[in-house]
Amino acid sequence: MWAVAFACVISFMGIGLVDPILPALSSELDATPSQVTLLFTSYLVVTAVAMLFTGWVSGRIGAKRTLIVGLILIVVFAAAAGASGSIDQIVGFRAGWGLGNALFIATSLAVIVGAASGGFSGAIVLYEAALGIGIATGPLLGGLLGDISWRGPFFGVAALMLIALVATAVLVEPTPVPKDKPSIVEPIVALKHRSLATTSVTGLLYNWGFFTILGYAPFLMHLTAMQLGFVFFGWGLLVALFAVFGAPLLKTRFGTPRTLYGALLGMAVVSLVIGIWAENRWIVVGAVIVSGIFVGLNNTLVTTAVMSIAPVPRPVASATYGFVRFIGGGLAPFVAGKLVEHFDAHVPFVLGAVVVLVGAIVLSTVRPALDAADREEQQPESAERRAAEDAVHSVPTVEEEAVLAETALLEDRRYGARRS
């Protein structure tokens, strides 16, 4: 479990790793911001599409082998991106990186859920903690190595992923190939379930706002790679803290729906602040860091909501949700770059705020299911106690057995049937 969690940290570093070097890539490789944001688009869109096939692959070669194949692809393509000579090559290699990332992250969640001693909720918190730590340290590593060369972050992740690959190969127990082979179309077919489709669309809309900030805000700050690394390190720390500690506390106090409404509203406000004051670098810096609070809350609670109310097996729900939400995350930075080219820097962030608010409205249509999942989670002991009491009360007393026997005898005589 810990080996996979460590690998998750390194894998999620790849999301924010390139943030501090986006301006450097733009200037040194003579690329426009919208071309540079394709590093997010190719990575996340390929991750999204590949998520549809992860269950099919895992069902045929086993979870451990799927993890290892994914890690190998990440090591190879991260190193290849570092050795590239043009923005087009990097974008292409980031797509291969996204394929490995999909195989790894979808399977890793299932492995952690199966191995964690803290149950399903504990496994989700551990997974989101790995995500938060990876997102926090990724930009810091990117800033440190990016100050030396824009190639440094790519080679750094390749080296760390190689360590994760060895740890996974050595420490993770072999996993048997499932007897029931999952169908390749299961994640798509699962979208017919309204609760899963609705929460997945909420994830897409939220990720649109999230990756608009992550992918384009660095161009508004006019900072060095190291300075950007520290900005996104602060942002990532808040992501980790509120994913691990804030989300469970607020969920217990206010419930999943109300906590998510507040987090989505906060995300929309932060995006709107950046849109209004896009020319003020320090307001942008502050808003980006604060957005980590709402990113952490949303990451944990939306993932938990999907897994709790989806009427399909959790690996299928994870693949379906990952496919839908990463589509939004992949398209948003590129669209932001194009909107800035055609209009100005205010437009993509105002659009992001509107999209996130629409996500809150979409979420409200499945509130009864979320409330029911909360009640079920909060009262597991009561449910078990009631079941035990029902079992006790279902055992007939001696007097009840006599009455039942007499009734059965009368029925036998009445209908001429013999009862055993």
Secondary structure as the mmCIF struct_conf table of DSSP 4:
data_model
#
loop_
_struct_conf.conf_type_id
_struct_conf.id
_struct_conf.beg_label_comp_id
_struct_conf.beg_label_asym_id
_struct_conf.beg_label_seq_id
_struct_conf.end_label_comp_id
_struct_conf.end_label_asym_id
_struct_conf.end_label_seq_id
HELX_RH_AL_P HELX_RH_AL_P1 TRP A 2 GLY A 16
TURN_TY1_P TURN_TY1_P1 LEU A 17 VAL A 18
HELX_RH_3T_P HELX_RH_3T_P1 ASP A 19 ILE A 21
HELX_RH_AL_P HELX_RH_AL_P2 LEU A 22 GLU A 28
TURN_TY1_P TURN_TY1_P2 LEU A 29 ASP A 30
HELX_RH_AL_P HELX_RH_AL_P3 PRO A 33 VAL A 36
TURN_TY1_P TURN_TY1_P3 THR A 37 THR A 37
HELX_RH_AL_P HELX_RH_AL_P4 LEU A 38 ILE A 61
HELX_RH_AL_P HELX_RH_AL_P5 ALA A 63 GLY A 82
TURN_TY1_P TURN_TY1_P4 ALA A 83 ALA A 83
BEND BEND1 GLY A 85 SER A 86
HELX_RH_AL_P HELX_RH_AL_P6 ILE A 87 ALA A 115
TURN_TY1_P TURN_TY1_P5 SER A 117 GLY A 118
HELX_RH_AL_P HELX_RH_AL_P7 GLY A 119 GLY A 146
TURN_TY1_P TURN_TY1_P6 ASP A 147 ILE A 148
TURN_TY1_P TURN_TY1_P7 TRP A 150 ARG A 151
HELX_RH_AL_P HELX_RH_AL_P8 GLY A 152 LEU A 171
BEND BEND2 VAL A 172 VAL A 172
HELX_LH_PP_P HELX_LH_PP_P1 GLU A 173 PRO A 174
HELX_LH_PP_P HELX_LH_PP_P2 PRO A 176 PRO A 178
BEND BEND3 LYS A 179 ASP A 180
HELX_LH_PP_P HELX_LH_PP_P3 LYS A 181 SER A 183
TURN_TY1_P TURN_TY1_P8 ILE A 184 VAL A 185
HELX_RH_AL_P HELX_RH_AL_P9 GLU A 186 VAL A 189
HELX_RH_3T_P HELX_RH_3T_P2 ALA A 190 LYS A 192
BEND BEND4 HIS A 193 HIS A 193
HELX_RH_AL_P HELX_RH_AL_P10 ARG A 194 TYR A 216
TURN_TY1_P TURN_TY1_P9 ALA A 217 ALA A 217
HELX_RH_AL_P HELX_RH_AL_P11 PRO A 218 MET A 221
HELX_RH_AL_P HELX_RH_AL_P12 ALA A 225 LEU A 241
HELX_RH_PI_P HELX_RH_PI_P1 PHE A 242 GLY A 246
HELX_RH_AL_P HELX_RH_AL_P13 ALA A 247 PHE A 254
HELX_RH_AL_P HELX_RH_AL_P14 THR A 256 ILE A 276
TURN_TY1_P TURN_TY1_P10 TRP A 277 GLU A 279
HELX_RH_AL_P HELX_RH_AL_P15 ARG A 281 ILE A 309
BEND BEND5 PRO A 311 VAL A 312
HELX_RH_AL_P HELX_RH_AL_P16 ARG A 314 HIS A 342
BEND BEND6 PHE A 343 PHE A 343
TURN_TY1_P TURN_TY1_P11 ALA A 345 HIS A 346
HELX_RH_AL_P HELX_RH_AL_P17 VAL A 347 SER A 364
TURN_TY1_P TURN_TY1_P12 THR A 365 VAL A 366
HELX_RH_AL_P HELX_RH_AL_P18 ARG A 367 GLN A 378
HELX_RH_AL_P HELX_RH_AL_P19 PRO A 380 HIS A 393
TURN_TY1_P TURN_TY1_P13 SER A 394 SER A 394
BEND BEND7 VAL A 395 VAL A 395
HELX_RH_AL_P HELX_RH_AL_P20 VAL A 398 TYR A 415
TURN_TY1_P TURN_TY1_P14 GLY A 416 GLY A 416
#
